[in-house]
């Protein structure tokens, strides 16, 4: 049992993205995110699932070189979408 709002483990990420494995599915979610924003009910459900039931609030730290943090989870997710880096964790 993980703490609510924490990132998924590597195994959990594998399971999470298994349903989005096809690049077309990941792009479709990103398109929905881009068109309707992070408040879209489907996008929120996916974000909650990715973070053990709660979307983290506030600044998101990242292990990405050159991008040590993002202002919030939405900004991080939009960055992943625009860079087509669907499987990058925080």
PDB file of N, CA, C and O in Angstrom:
ATOM      1  N   UNK A   1       0.845  -1.189   0.000  1.00  0.00           N
ATOM      2  CA  UNK A   1       0.000   0.000   0.000  1.00  0.00           C
ATOM      3  C   UNK A   1       0.880   1.238   0.000  1.00  0.00           C
ATOM      4  O   UNK A   1       1.590   1.505   0.970  1.00  0.00           O
ATOM      5  N   UNK A   2       0.834   1.976  -1.067  1.00  0.00           N
ATOM      6  CA  UNK A   2       1.617   3.205  -1.195  1.00  0.00           C
ATOM      7  C   UNK A   2       0.850   4.372  -0.586  1.00  0.00           C
ATOM      8  O   UNK A   2      -0.376   4.340  -0.486  1.00  0.00           O
ATOM      9  N   UNK A   3       1.583   5.395  -0.185  1.00  0.00           N
ATOM     10  CA  UNK A   3       0.986   6.620   0.338  1.00  0.00           C
ATOM     11  C   UNK A   3       0.306   7.374  -0.803  1.00  0.00           C
ATOM     12  O   UNK A   3       0.879   7.518  -1.883  1.00  0.00           O
ATOM     13  N   UNK A   4      -0.896   7.845  -0.567  1.00  0.00           N
ATOM     14  CA  UNK A   4      -1.656   8.571  -1.581  1.00  0.00           C
ATOM     15  C   UNK A   4      -0.868   9.782  -2.065  1.00  0.00           C
ATOM     16  O   UNK A   4      -0.304  10.526  -1.262  1.00  0.00           O
ATOM     17  N   UNK A   5      -0.831   9.977  -3.382  1.00  0.00           N
ATOM     18  CA  UNK A   5      -0.143  11.117  -3.972  1.00  0.00           C
ATOM     19  C   UNK A   5       1.303  10.857  -4.316  1.00  0.00           C
ATOM     20  O   UNK A   5       1.967  11.735  -4.867  1.00  0.00           O
ATOM     21  N   UNK A   6       1.821   9.656  -4.002  1.00  0.00           N
ATOM     22  CA  UNK A   6       3.209   9.337  -4.329  1.00  0.00           C
ATOM     23  C   UNK A   6       3.276   8.720  -5.711  1.00  0.00           C
ATOM     24  O   UNK A   6       2.302   8.115  -6.159  1.00  0.00           O
ATOM     25  N   UNK A   7       4.408   8.856  -6.405  1.00  0.00           N
ATOM     26  CA  UNK A   7       4.539   8.253  -7.740  1.00  0.00           C
ATOM     27  C   UNK A   7       4.471   6.735  -7.656  1.00  0.00           C
ATOM     28  O   UNK A   7       4.735   6.148  -6.607  1.00  0.00           O
ATOM     29  N   UNK A   8       4.120   6.120  -8.750  1.00  0.00           N
ATOM     30  CA  UNK A   8       4.070   4.670  -8.830  1.00  0.00           C
ATOM     31  C   UNK A   8       5.476   4.082  -8.810  1.00  0.00           C
ATOM     32  O   UNK A   8       6.442   4.745  -9.188  1.00  0.00           O
ATOM     33  N   UNK A   9       5.582   2.841  -8.368  1.00  0.00           N
ATOM     34  CA  UNK A   9       6.864   2.126  -8.440  1.00  0.00           C
ATOM     35  C   UNK A   9       7.116   1.758  -9.903  1.00  0.00           C
ATOM     36  O   UNK A   9       6.233   1.915 -10.745  1.00  0.00           O
ATOM     37  N   UNK A  10       8.301   1.279 -10.198  1.00  0.00           N
ATOM     38  CA  UNK A  10       8.616   0.876 -11.569  1.00  0.00           C
ATOM     39  C   UNK A  10       7.631  -0.182 -12.064  1.00  0.00           C
ATOM     40  O   UNK A  10       7.158  -0.110 -13.198  1.00  0.00           O
ATOM     41  N   UNK A  11       7.326  -1.156 -11.222  1.00  0.00           N
ATOM     42  CA  UNK A  11       6.378  -2.208 -11.614  1.00  0.00           C
ATOM     43  C   UNK A  11       4.988  -1.618 -11.856  1.00  0.00           C
ATOM     44  O   UNK A  11       4.315  -1.971 -12.825  1.00  0.00           O
ATOM     45  N   UNK A  12       4.565  -0.716 -10.966  1.00  0.00           N
ATOM     46  CA  UNK A  12       3.259  -0.089 -11.125  1.00  0.00           C
ATOM     47  C   UNK A  12       3.204   0.771 -12.385  1.00  0.00           C
ATOM     48  O   UNK A  12       2.175   0.819 -13.060  1.00  0.00           O
ATOM     49  N   UNK A  13       4.313   1.455 -12.707  1.00  0.00           N
ATOM     50  CA  UNK A  13       4.357   2.232 -13.954  1.00  0.00           C
ATOM     51  C   UNK A  13       4.205   1.311 -15.152  1.00  0.00           C
ATOM     52  O   UNK A  13       3.509   1.637 -16.113  1.00  0.00           O
ATOM     53  N   UNK A  14       4.849   0.176 -15.089  1.00  0.00           N
ATOM     54  CA  UNK A  14       4.725  -0.801 -16.187  1.00  0.00           C
ATOM     55  C   UNK A  14       3.262  -1.182 -16.367  1.00  0.00           C
ATOM     56  O   UNK A  14       2.758  -1.223 -17.489  1.00  0.00           O
ATOM     57  N   UNK A  15       2.578  -1.463 -15.255  1.00  0.00           N
ATOM     58  CA  UNK A  15       1.166  -1.821 -15.318  1.00  0.00           C
ATOM     59  C   UNK A  15       0.328  -0.648 -15.819  1.00  0.00           C
ATOM     60  O   UNK A  15      -0.573  -0.829 -16.638  1.00  0.00           O
ATOM     61  N   UNK A  16       0.626   0.559 -15.326  1.00  0.00           N
ATOM     62  CA  UNK A  16      -0.118   1.748 -15.716  1.00  0.00           C
ATOM     63  C   UNK A  16      -0.032   1.990 -17.214  1.00  0.00           C
ATOM     64  O   UNK A  16      -1.044   2.221 -17.875  1.00  0.00           O
ATOM     65  N   UNK A  17       1.193   1.933 -17.747  1.00  0.00           N
ATOM     66  CA  UNK A  17       1.371   2.235 -19.161  1.00  0.00           C
ATOM     67  C   UNK A  17       1.069   1.047 -20.060  1.00  0.00           C
ATOM     68  O   UNK A  17       1.032   1.193 -21.282  1.00  0.00           O
ATOM     69  N   UNK A  18       0.851  -0.138 -19.471  1.00  0.00           N
ATOM     70  CA  UNK A  18       0.501  -1.288 -20.276  1.00  0.00           C
ATOM     71  C   UNK A  18      -0.793  -1.004 -21.041  1.00  0.00           C
ATOM     72  O   UNK A  18      -0.935  -1.361 -22.211  1.00  0.00           O
ATOM     73  N   UNK A  19      -1.745  -0.341 -20.338  1.00  0.00           N
ATOM     74  CA  UNK A  19      -3.009  -0.008 -21.004  1.00  0.00           C
ATOM     75  C   UNK A  19      -2.814   1.102 -22.035  1.00  0.00           C
ATOM     76  O   UNK A  19      -3.623   1.244 -22.952  1.00  0.00           O
ATOM     77  N   UNK A  20      -1.758   1.883 -21.894  1.00  0.00           N
ATOM     78  CA  UNK A  20      -1.470   2.959 -22.845  1.00  0.00           C
ATOM     79  C   UNK A  20      -0.267   2.607 -23.716  1.00  0.00           C
ATOM     80  O   UNK A  20       0.319   3.472 -24.367  1.00  0.00           O
ATOM     81  N   UNK A  21       0.093   1.309 -23.718  1.00  0.00           N
ATOM     82  CA  UNK A  21       1.330   0.879 -24.368  1.00  0.00           C
ATOM     83  C   UNK A  21       1.452   1.392 -25.792  1.00  0.00           C
ATOM     84  O   UNK A  21       2.507   1.890 -26.185  1.00  0.00           O
ATOM     85  N   UNK A  22       0.410   1.278 -26.547  1.00  0.00           N
ATOM     86  CA  UNK A  22       0.490   1.747 -27.927  1.00  0.00           C
ATOM     87  C   UNK A  22       0.681   3.257 -27.939  1.00  0.00           C
ATOM     88  O   UNK A  22      -0.010   3.985 -27.228  1.00  0.00           O
ATOM     89  N   UNK A  23       1.605   3.710 -28.736  1.00  0.00           N
ATOM     90  CA  UNK A  23       1.888   5.151 -28.811  1.00  0.00           C
ATOM     91  C   UNK A  23       0.630   5.942 -29.168  1.00  0.00           C
ATOM     92  O   UNK A  23       0.471   7.081 -28.729  1.00  0.00           O
ATOM     93  N   UNK A  24      -0.256   5.353 -29.954  1.00  0.00           N
ATOM     94  CA  UNK A  24      -1.480   6.054 -30.334  1.00  0.00           C
ATOM     95  C   UNK A  24      -2.337   6.359 -29.111  1.00  0.00           C
ATOM     96  O   UNK A  24      -2.955   7.420 -29.031  1.00  0.00           O
ATOM     97  N   UNK A  25      -2.373   5.427 -28.156  1.00  0.00           N
ATOM     98  CA  UNK A  25      -3.171   5.659 -26.954  1.00  0.00           C
ATOM     99  C   UNK A  25      -2.561   6.772 -26.110  1.00  0.00           C
ATOM    100  O   UNK A  25      -3.273   7.645 -25.613  1.00  0.00           O
ATOM    101  N   UNK A  26      -1.260   6.736 -25.953  1.00  0.00           N
ATOM    102  CA  UNK A  26      -0.596   7.784 -25.173  1.00  0.00           C
ATOM    103  C   UNK A  26      -0.791   9.136 -25.841  1.00  0.00           C
ATOM    104  O   UNK A  26      -1.043  10.134 -25.165  1.00  0.00           O
ATOM    105  N   UNK A  27      -0.676   9.174 -27.154  1.00  0.00           N
ATOM    106  CA  UNK A  27      -0.899  10.435 -27.876  1.00  0.00           C
ATOM    107  C   UNK A  27      -2.341  10.903 -27.726  1.00  0.00           C
ATOM    108  O   UNK A  27      -2.598  12.101 -27.608  1.00  0.00           O
ATOM    109  N   UNK A  28      -3.285   9.959 -27.730  1.00  0.00           N
ATOM    110  CA  UNK A  28      -4.695  10.327 -27.581  1.00  0.00           C
ATOM    111  C   UNK A  28      -4.940  10.974 -26.224  1.00  0.00           C
ATOM    112  O   UNK A  28      -5.655  11.972 -26.135  1.00  0.00           O
ATOM    113  N   UNK A  29      -4.360  10.419 -25.175  1.00  0.00           N
ATOM    114  CA  UNK A  29      -4.509  11.015 -23.848  1.00  0.00           C
ATOM    115  C   UNK A  29      -3.876  12.408 -23.831  1.00  0.00           C
ATOM    116  O   UNK A  29      -4.431  13.338 -23.246  1.00  0.00           O
ATOM    117  N   UNK A  30      -2.730  12.546 -24.464  1.00  0.00           N
ATOM    118  CA  UNK A  30      -2.078  13.857 -24.525  1.00  0.00           C
ATOM    119  C   UNK A  30      -2.916  14.849 -25.323  1.00  0.00           C
ATOM    120  O   UNK A  30      -2.984  16.027 -24.970  1.00  0.00           O
ATOM    121  N   UNK A  31      -3.544  14.392 -26.377  1.00  0.00           N
ATOM    122  CA  UNK A  31      -4.410  15.275 -27.162  1.00  0.00           C
ATOM    123  C   UNK A  31      -5.588  15.745 -26.310  1.00  0.00           C
ATOM    124  O   UNK A  31      -5.940  16.924 -26.334  1.00  0.00           O
ATOM    125  N   UNK A  32      -6.195  14.831 -25.559  1.00  0.00           N
ATOM    126  CA  UNK A  32      -7.296  15.208 -24.664  1.00  0.00           C
ATOM    127  C   UNK A  32      -6.797  16.216 -23.637  1.00  0.00           C
ATOM    128  O   UNK A  32      -7.465  17.210 -23.355  1.00  0.00           O
ATOM    129  N   UNK A  33      -5.610  15.950 -23.076  1.00  0.00           N
ATOM    130  CA  UNK A  33      -5.026  16.865 -22.084  1.00  0.00           C
ATOM    131  C   UNK A  33      -4.805  18.245 -22.701  1.00  0.00           C
ATOM    132  O   UNK A  33      -5.100  19.260 -22.072  1.00  0.00           O
ATOM    133  N   UNK A  34      -4.290  18.284 -23.924  1.00  0.00           N
ATOM    134  CA  UNK A  34      -4.006  19.553 -24.596  1.00  0.00           C
ATOM    135  C   UNK A  34      -5.294  20.297 -24.937  1.00  0.00           C
ATOM    136  O   UNK A  34      -5.379  21.512 -24.760  1.00  0.00           O
ATOM    137  N   UNK A  35      -6.295  19.568 -25.426  1.00  0.00           N
ATOM    138  CA  UNK A  35      -7.544  20.203 -25.835  1.00  0.00           C
ATOM    139  C   UNK A  35      -8.403  20.647 -24.660  1.00  0.00           C
ATOM    140  O   UNK A  35      -8.974  21.737 -24.684  1.00  0.00           O
ATOM    141  N   UNK A  36      -8.496  19.811 -23.637  1.00  0.00           N
ATOM    142  CA  UNK A  36      -9.443  20.060 -22.558  1.00  0.00           C
ATOM    143  C   UNK A  36      -8.796  20.413 -21.224  1.00  0.00           C
ATOM    144  O   UNK A  36      -9.489  20.796 -20.281  1.00  0.00           O
ATOM    145  N   UNK A  37      -7.485  20.287 -21.140  1.00  0.00           N
ATOM    146  CA  UNK A  37      -6.785  20.647 -19.920  1.00  0.00           C
ATOM    147  C   UNK A  37      -6.764  19.542 -18.878  1.00  0.00           C
ATOM    148  O   UNK A  37      -7.363  18.480 -19.043  1.00  0.00           O
ATOM    149  N   UNK A  38      -6.069  19.829 -17.827  1.00  0.00           N
ATOM    150  CA  UNK A  38      -5.862  18.841 -16.769  1.00  0.00           C
ATOM    151  C   UNK A  38      -7.111  18.620 -15.928  1.00  0.00           C
ATOM    152  O   UNK A  38      -7.151  17.681 -15.132  1.00  0.00           O
ATOM    153  N   UNK A  39      -8.131  19.461 -16.082  1.00  0.00           N
ATOM    154  CA  UNK A  39      -9.356  19.302 -15.296  1.00  0.00           C
ATOM    155  C   UNK A  39     -10.355  18.363 -15.965  1.00  0.00           C
ATOM    156  O   UNK A  39     -11.402  18.071 -15.389  1.00  0.00           O
ATOM    157  N   UNK A  40     -10.053  17.890 -17.165  1.00  0.00           N
ATOM    158  CA  UNK A  40     -10.921  16.936 -17.841  1.00  0.00           C
ATOM    159  C   UNK A  40     -11.068  15.697 -16.964  1.00  0.00           C
ATOM    160  O   UNK A  40     -10.067  15.202 -16.447  1.00  0.00           O
ATOM    161  N   UNK A  41     -12.286  15.179 -16.778  1.00  0.00           N
ATOM    162  CA  UNK A  41     -12.486  14.031 -15.888  1.00  0.00           C
ATOM    163  C   UNK A  41     -11.638  12.808 -16.248  1.00  0.00           C
ATOM    164  O   UNK A  41     -11.114  12.149 -15.350  1.00  0.00           O
ATOM    165  N   UNK A  42     -11.492  12.493 -17.520  1.00  0.00           N
ATOM    166  CA  UNK A  42     -10.661  11.347 -17.914  1.00  0.00           C
ATOM    167  C   UNK A  42      -9.199  11.601 -17.562  1.00  0.00           C
ATOM    168  O   UNK A  42      -8.526  10.721 -17.025  1.00  0.00           O
ATOM    169  N   UNK A  43      -8.714  12.785 -17.858  1.00  0.00           N
ATOM    170  CA  UNK A  43      -7.324  13.135 -17.565  1.00  0.00           C
ATOM    171  C   UNK A  43      -7.091  13.098 -16.058  1.00  0.00           C
ATOM    172  O   UNK A  43      -6.065  12.591 -15.604  1.00  0.00           O
ATOM    173  N   UNK A  44      -8.025  13.627 -15.285  1.00  0.00           N
ATOM    174  CA  UNK A  44      -7.886  13.604 -13.822  1.00  0.00           C
ATOM    175  C   UNK A  44      -7.845  12.171 -13.295  1.00  0.00           C
ATOM    176  O   UNK A  44      -7.050  11.858 -12.409  1.00  0.00           O
ATOM    177  N   UNK A  45      -8.696  11.302 -13.834  1.00  0.00           N
ATOM    178  CA  UNK A  45      -8.685   9.894 -13.388  1.00  0.00           C
ATOM    179  C   UNK A  45      -7.347   9.249 -13.684  1.00  0.00           C
ATOM    180  O   UNK A  45      -6.804   8.535 -12.841  1.00  0.00           O
ATOM    181  N   UNK A  46      -6.808   9.490 -14.872  1.00  0.00           N
ATOM    182  CA  UNK A  46      -5.501   8.927 -15.216  1.00  0.00           C
ATOM    183  C   UNK A  46      -4.395   9.494 -14.335  1.00  0.00           C
ATOM    184  O   UNK A  46      -3.515   8.756 -13.893  1.00  0.00           O
ATOM    185  N   UNK A  47      -4.434  10.801 -14.077  1.00  0.00           N
ATOM    186  CA  UNK A  47      -3.437  11.421 -13.205  1.00  0.00           C
ATOM    187  C   UNK A  47      -3.533  10.866 -11.785  1.00  0.00           C
ATOM    188  O   UNK A  47      -2.512  10.612 -11.144  1.00  0.00           O
ATOM    189  N   UNK A  48      -4.750  10.679 -11.297  1.00  0.00           N
ATOM    190  CA  UNK A  48      -4.933  10.101  -9.971  1.00  0.00           C
ATOM    191  C   UNK A  48      -4.419   8.667  -9.934  1.00  0.00           C
ATOM    192  O   UNK A  48      -3.757   8.264  -8.978  1.00  0.00           O
ATOM    193  N   UNK A  49      -4.725   7.906 -10.969  1.00  0.00           N
ATOM    194  CA  UNK A  49      -4.252   6.521 -11.025  1.00  0.00           C
ATOM    195  C   UNK A  49      -2.724   6.475 -11.035  1.00  0.00           C
ATOM    196  O   UNK A  49      -2.115   5.628 -10.382  1.00  0.00           O
ATOM    197  N   UNK A  50      -2.128   7.376 -11.766  1.00  0.00           N
ATOM    198  CA  UNK A  50      -0.666   7.415 -11.868  1.00  0.00           C
ATOM    199  C   UNK A  50      -0.012   7.773 -10.533  1.00  0.00           C
ATOM    200  O   UNK A  50       1.167   7.484 -10.325  1.00  0.00           O
ATOM    201  N   UNK A  51      -0.764   8.398  -9.631  1.00  0.00           N
ATOM    202  CA  UNK A  51      -0.207   8.879  -8.359  1.00  0.00           C
ATOM    203  C   UNK A  51      -0.939   8.311  -7.147  1.00  0.00           C
ATOM    204  O   UNK A  51      -1.134   9.011  -6.153  1.00  0.00           O
ATOM    205  N   UNK A  52      -1.339   7.058  -7.226  1.00  0.00           N
ATOM    206  CA  UNK A  52      -1.987   6.363  -6.109  1.00  0.00           C
ATOM    207  C   UNK A  52      -3.214   7.091  -5.569  1.00  0.00           C
ATOM    208  O   UNK A  52      -3.388   7.207  -4.356  1.00  0.00           O
ATOM    209  N   UNK A  53      -4.052   7.573  -6.458  1.00  0.00           N
ATOM    210  CA  UNK A  53      -5.344   8.113  -6.047  1.00  0.00           C
ATOM    211  C   UNK A  53      -5.420   9.590  -5.750  1.00  0.00           C
ATOM    212  O   UNK A  53      -6.506  10.097  -5.467  1.00  0.00           O
ATOM    213  N   UNK A  54      -4.304  10.303  -5.802  1.00  0.00           N
ATOM    214  CA  UNK A  54      -4.349  11.746  -5.532  1.00  0.00           C
ATOM    215  C   UNK A  54      -3.344  12.454  -6.424  1.00  0.00           C
ATOM    216  O   UNK A  54      -2.189  12.041  -6.524  1.00  0.00           O
ATOM    217  N   UNK A  55      -3.782  13.506  -7.059  1.00  0.00           N
ATOM    218  CA  UNK A  55      -2.890  14.298  -7.901  1.00  0.00           C
ATOM    219  C   UNK A  55      -2.059  15.188  -6.982  1.00  0.00           C
ATOM    220  O   UNK A  55      -2.617  15.970  -6.213  1.00  0.00           O
ATOM    221  N   UNK A  56      -0.740  15.079  -7.052  1.00  0.00           N
ATOM    222  CA  UNK A  56       0.107  15.898  -6.164  1.00  0.00           C
ATOM    223  C   UNK A  56      -0.135  17.385  -6.382  1.00  0.00           C
ATOM    224  O   UNK A  56      -0.304  17.852  -7.509  1.00  0.00           O
ATOM    225  N   UNK A  57      -0.146  18.105  -5.285  1.00  0.00           N
ATOM    226  CA  UNK A  57      -0.306  19.556  -5.365  1.00  0.00           C
ATOM    227  C   UNK A  57       1.049  20.219  -5.227  1.00  0.00           C
ATOM    228  O   UNK A  57       1.963  19.679  -4.604  1.00  0.00           O
ATOM    229  N   UNK A  58       1.163  21.389  -5.815  1.00  0.00           N
ATOM    230  CA  UNK A  58       2.399  22.152  -5.685  1.00  0.00           C
ATOM    231  C   UNK A  58       3.485  21.672  -6.625  1.00  0.00           C
ATOM    232  O   UNK A  58       3.243  20.950  -7.592  1.00  0.00           O
ATOM    233  N   UNK A  59       4.689  22.106  -6.300  1.00  0.00           N
ATOM    234  CA  UNK A  59       5.870  21.861  -7.122  1.00  0.00           C
ATOM    235  C   UNK A  59       6.185  20.357  -7.225  1.00  0.00           C
ATOM    236  O   UNK A  59       6.099  19.623  -6.240  1.00  0.00           O
ATOM    237  N   UNK A  60       6.548  19.924  -8.430  1.00  0.00           N
ATOM    238  CA  UNK A  60       6.889  18.531  -8.692  1.00  0.00           C
ATOM    239  C   UNK A  60       8.381  18.461  -8.997  1.00  0.00           C
ATOM    240  O   UNK A  60       8.863  19.090  -9.938  1.00  0.00           O
ATOM    241  N   UNK A  61       9.092  17.700  -8.203  1.00  0.00           N
ATOM    242  CA  UNK A  61      10.528  17.524  -8.439  1.00  0.00           C
ATOM    243  C   UNK A  61      10.735  16.481  -9.522  1.00  0.00           C
ATOM    244  O   UNK A  61       9.951  15.540  -9.648  1.00  0.00           O
ATOM    245  N   UNK A  62      11.783  16.650 -10.296  1.00  0.00           N
ATOM    246  CA  UNK A  62      12.048  15.781 -11.424  1.00  0.00           C
ATOM    247  C   UNK A  62      13.515  15.388 -11.446  1.00  0.00           C
ATOM    248  O   UNK A  62      14.382  16.144 -11.009  1.00  0.00           O
ATOM    249  N   UNK A  63      13.778  14.204 -11.957  1.00  0.00           N
ATOM    250  CA  UNK A  63      15.158  13.751 -12.137  1.00  0.00           C
ATOM    251  C   UNK A  63      15.668  14.079 -13.542  1.00  0.00           C
ATOM    252  O   UNK A  63      16.732  13.612 -13.946  1.00  0.00           O
ATOM    253  N   UNK A  64      14.902  14.884 -14.281  1.00  0.00           N
ATOM    254  CA  UNK A  64      15.261  15.191 -15.656  1.00  0.00           C
ATOM    255  C   UNK A  64      16.341  16.273 -15.685  1.00  0.00           C
ATOM    256  O   UNK A  64      16.161  17.339 -15.097  1.00  0.00           O
ATOM    257  N   UNK A  65      17.452  16.011 -16.357  1.00  0.00           N
ATOM    258  CA  UNK A  65      18.513  17.034 -16.449  1.00  0.00           C
ATOM    259  C   UNK A  65      17.965  18.317 -17.070  1.00  0.00           C
ATOM    260  O   UNK A  65      17.281  18.290 -18.093  1.00  0.00           O
ATOM    261  N   UNK A  66      18.277  19.421 -16.439  1.00  0.00           N
ATOM    262  CA  UNK A  66      17.829  20.712 -16.950  1.00  0.00           C
ATOM    263  C   UNK A  66      16.442  21.109 -16.493  1.00  0.00           C
ATOM    264  O   UNK A  66      16.047  22.263 -16.655  1.00  0.00           O
ATOM    265  N   UNK A  67      15.693  20.173 -15.923  1.00  0.00           N
ATOM    266  CA  UNK A  67      14.345  20.449 -15.435  1.00  0.00           C
ATOM    267  C   UNK A  67      14.184  19.837 -14.046  1.00  0.00           C
ATOM    268  O   UNK A  67      13.522  18.810 -13.895  1.00  0.00           O
ATOM    269  N   UNK A  68      14.787  20.464 -13.027  1.00  0.00           N
ATOM    270  CA  UNK A  68      14.745  19.879 -11.683  1.00  0.00           C
ATOM    271  C   UNK A  68      13.361  19.921 -11.045  1.00  0.00           C
ATOM    272  O   UNK A  68      13.085  19.159 -10.118  1.00  0.00           O
ATOM    273  N   UNK A  69      12.481  20.810 -11.533  1.00  0.00           N
ATOM    274  CA  UNK A  69      11.124  20.837 -10.980  1.00  0.00           C
ATOM    275  C   UNK A  69      10.164  21.459 -11.988  1.00  0.00           C
ATOM    276  O   UNK A  69      10.562  22.151 -12.925  1.00  0.00           O
ATOM    277  N   UNK A  70       8.885  21.184 -11.755  1.00  0.00           N
ATOM    278  CA  UNK A  70       7.789  21.772 -12.521  1.00  0.00           C
ATOM    279  C   UNK A  70       6.852  22.414 -11.507  1.00  0.00           C
ATOM    280  O   UNK A  70       6.793  21.970 -10.361  1.00  0.00           O
ATOM    281  N   UNK A  71       6.129  23.434 -11.901  1.00  0.00           N
ATOM    282  CA  UNK A  71       5.282  24.166 -10.954  1.00  0.00           C
ATOM    283  C   UNK A  71       4.163  23.302 -10.389  1.00  0.00           C
ATOM    284  O   UNK A  71       3.731  23.511  -9.255  1.00  0.00           O
ATOM    285  N   UNK A  72       3.685  22.323 -11.176  1.00  0.00           N
ATOM    286  CA  UNK A  72       2.645  21.408 -10.692  1.00  0.00           C
ATOM    287  C   UNK A  72       2.614  20.164 -11.582  1.00  0.00           C
ATOM    288  O   UNK A  72       3.328  20.091 -12.582  1.00  0.00           O
ATOM    289  N   UNK A  73       1.789  19.197 -11.213  1.00  0.00           N
ATOM    290  CA  UNK A  73       1.739  17.945 -11.962  1.00  0.00           C
ATOM    291  C   UNK A  73       1.215  18.164 -13.377  1.00  0.00           C
ATOM    292  O   UNK A  73       1.638  17.473 -14.304  1.00  0.00           O
ATOM    293  N   UNK A  74       0.312  19.105 -13.553  1.00  0.00           N
ATOM    294  CA  UNK A  74      -0.211  19.406 -14.880  1.00  0.00           C
ATOM    295  C   UNK A  74       0.909  19.885 -15.803  1.00  0.00           C
ATOM    296  O   UNK A  74       1.009  19.430 -16.942  1.00  0.00           O
ATOM    297  N   UNK A  75       1.747  20.797 -15.320  1.00  0.00           N
ATOM    298  CA  UNK A  75       2.870  21.300 -16.126  1.00  0.00           C
ATOM    299  C   UNK A  75       3.823  20.160 -16.479  1.00  0.00           C
ATOM    300  O   UNK A  75       4.311  20.083 -17.607  1.00  0.00           O
ATOM    301  N   UNK A  76       4.086  19.279 -15.523  1.00  0.00           N
ATOM    302  CA  UNK A  76       4.950  18.125 -15.780  1.00  0.00           C
ATOM    303  C   UNK A  76       4.337  17.228 -16.845  1.00  0.00           C
ATOM    304  O   UNK A  76       5.031  16.794 -17.765  1.00  0.00           O
ATOM    305  N   UNK A  77       3.056  16.950 -16.730  1.00  0.00           N
ATOM    306  CA  UNK A  77       2.379  16.078 -17.694  1.00  0.00           C
ATOM    307  C   UNK A  77       2.338  16.710 -19.082  1.00  0.00           C
ATOM    308  O   UNK A  77       2.546  16.027 -20.084  1.00  0.00           O
ATOM    309  N   UNK A  78       2.070  18.006 -19.139  1.00  0.00           N
ATOM    310  CA  UNK A  78       2.064  18.679 -20.445  1.00  0.00           C
ATOM    311  C   UNK A  78       3.453  18.661 -21.076  1.00  0.00           C
ATOM    312  O   UNK A  78       3.582  18.510 -22.291  1.00  0.00           O
ATOM    313  N   UNK A  79       4.490  18.816 -20.254  1.00  0.00           N
ATOM    314  CA  UNK A  79       5.856  18.732 -20.764  1.00  0.00           C
ATOM    315  C   UNK A  79       6.107  17.355 -21.362  1.00  0.00           C
ATOM    316  O   UNK A  79       6.650  17.242 -22.461  1.00  0.00           O
ATOM    317  N   UNK A  80       5.714  16.307 -20.642  1.00  0.00           N
ATOM    318  CA  UNK A  80       5.889  14.947 -21.166  1.00  0.00           C
ATOM    319  C   UNK A  80       5.168  14.796 -22.497  1.00  0.00           C
ATOM    320  O   UNK A  80       5.695  14.187 -23.428  1.00  0.00           O
ATOM    321  N   UNK A  81       3.965  15.349 -22.587  1.00  0.00           N
ATOM    322  CA  UNK A  81       3.192  15.221 -23.827  1.00  0.00           C
ATOM    323  C   UNK A  81       3.857  15.965 -24.984  1.00  0.00           C
ATOM    324  O   UNK A  81       3.988  15.418 -26.079  1.00  0.00           O
ATOM    325  N   UNK A  82       4.277  17.207 -24.746  1.00  0.00           N
ATOM    326  CA  UNK A  82       4.856  17.977 -25.844  1.00  0.00           C
ATOM    327  C   UNK A  82       6.179  17.382 -26.313  1.00  0.00           C
ATOM    328  O   UNK A  82       6.529  17.492 -27.488  1.00  0.00           O
ATOM    329  N   UNK A  83       6.916  16.750 -25.399  1.00  0.00           N
ATOM    330  CA  UNK A  83       8.201  16.132 -25.751  1.00  0.00           C
ATOM    331  C   UNK A  83       8.071  14.671 -26.135  1.00  0.00           C
ATOM    332  O   UNK A  83       9.057  14.017 -26.473  1.00  0.00           O
ATOM    333  N   UNK A  84       6.823  14.152 -26.081  1.00  0.00           N
ATOM    334  CA  UNK A  84       6.552  12.733 -26.386  1.00  0.00           C
ATOM    335  C   UNK A  84       7.403  11.821 -25.498  1.00  0.00           C
ATOM    336  O   UNK A  84       7.922  10.798 -25.944  1.00  0.00           O
ATOM    337  N   UNK A  85       7.530  12.224 -24.224  1.00  0.00           N
ATOM    338  CA  UNK A  85       8.275  11.457 -23.228  1.00  0.00           C
ATOM    339  C   UNK A  85       7.240  10.845 -22.269  1.00  0.00           C
ATOM    340  O   UNK A  85       7.200  11.185 -21.087  1.00  0.00           O
ATOM    341  N   UNK A  86       6.415   9.949 -22.792  1.00  0.00           N
ATOM    342  CA  UNK A  86       5.277   9.437 -22.051  1.00  0.00           C
ATOM    343  C   UNK A  86       5.664   8.645 -20.807  1.00  0.00           C
ATOM    344  O   UNK A  86       4.876   8.564 -19.865  1.00  0.00           O
ATOM    345  N   UNK A  87       6.845   8.065 -20.783  1.00  0.00           N
ATOM    346  CA  UNK A  87       7.180   7.133 -19.715  1.00  0.00           C
ATOM    347  C   UNK A  87       8.183   7.713 -18.723  1.00  0.00           C
ATOM    348  O   UNK A  87       8.811   6.956 -17.983  1.00  0.00           O
ATOM    349  N   UNK A  88       8.348   9.011 -18.688  1.00  0.00           N
ATOM    350  CA  UNK A  88       9.272   9.659 -17.754  1.00  0.00           C
ATOM    351  C   UNK A  88       8.566   9.839 -16.417  1.00  0.00           C
ATOM    352  O   UNK A  88       7.452  10.360 -16.358  1.00  0.00           O
ATOM    353  N   UNK A  89       9.219   9.405 -15.351  1.00  0.00           N
ATOM    354  CA  UNK A  89       8.676   9.551 -13.996  1.00  0.00           C
ATOM    355  C   UNK A  89       9.255  10.787 -13.330  1.00  0.00           C
ATOM    356  O   UNK A  89      10.286  11.317 -13.746  1.00  0.00           O
ATOM    357  N   UNK A  90       8.562  11.235 -12.280  1.00  0.00           N
ATOM    358  CA  UNK A  90       9.093  12.312 -11.446  1.00  0.00           C
ATOM    359  C   UNK A  90       9.881  11.696 -10.323  1.00  0.00           C
ATOM    360  O   UNK A  90      10.427  12.415  -9.485  1.00  0.00           O
TER     361      UNK A  90
END
